[in-house]
């Protein structure tokens, strides 16, 4: 019984950890850094590219609700153009509902 409770607790913790929204993009040739702008704020986040040139930015530090982000990539010389604004909702998936039990 203790093992079953431990396994269930593990999966619940993993579900919470995996539910945070991420800003991702496909690999960009020679990209080494990204600048990310969230909600049009002047403060730009400098974020290193993954080894393959892709972006995988954890949005968990930003409050839930509606956001707009845009980003641009840099090679070793300069940054490219800003992307188009991308709207998204950071509230995460809904919780299961409608669960019912019956005796048979």
N, C-alpha and C positions, 0 to 999 in steps of 0.2 A: 504494500500500500504506500509506503514512504517513497519507493521508487516511482510509482505512478504519479504521485503528487510532485516529485522533483521534475519529472519529464514534462508534466503540464506547465509547471512554473517556468521551465526553460523556454518552452514554445511561446508562452505569453510574453516573456521578456524579449524574445527575438522579434515577435510581431510588433511590439512597441518600437524597438530599435529600427526596424525596417520600414516603419510607416512614415518617417520624416521625408518631406519632398526634396528632390534633388534637381538642380539645374544641370542638364547634360547636353552635350553635342558630340557629333561624330568627330573622329580625328581630323585635324587640320595640319597639312604638311608644314613642317618647320615651326609650329607653334610652341612657344616656351612659356608664355604667360597670357593670362586673360585679365581684362578689366571688366567688372560687373557693376552695373548701376541698378539699384533696387528702388522702385517708386519715384524715379526722377530725382533722387537725392544727389546733391552735389558730391558727397563723399563717395568715391569710387573704391571698390574693393579690388586690390591686386591679388590674383590667385594663380598659383602655378599650374601649368598644363600637366596632364597625366603623361607618362613616358611615351605614349603613342600619339600625343598631340591633341587628345580629347579633353573635354571639360566634365568634371563630376563634382559640382559644388553643393554642399549640404545647406539647405535653406532653413534648417531647424532653428537657427539663431534669430530668425525673423518671425514676428507674431503671425498667428493664423489670420485667415481672411483673404481678401483680394489684394493682389500685388501685380505690378508690372515691372518686368526686368528687361534689360538689354545688355549686350556684352560685345566685346571686340577682342580679337586675338593679336598677339605680338610675336614677331620672330626676333632675332637678335638685334635688329636695327630699329624697327618702329612698329607702332600699332596700326592695324587696319581700320576700316570704317566700322561704325557702330552697327549692330544688327537692328532689325525692326523691333519695336517694342513687343514683348510677349506677355500677355495677361494670363494669370493662373490663380487658383485658389489654394491656399496652404492649410486648409482645415483638415486635410487628410480624409481617408475613407470613413464612411459612416459605420456605426456599430451595428452588429446583427440585432434584428428585432423580430417580433412575431413568433418567438419561440413558445410552444405550448406543449403541455404534457397531458397524457390521458392514461387511465388505468385499464389494462386489458386482462 
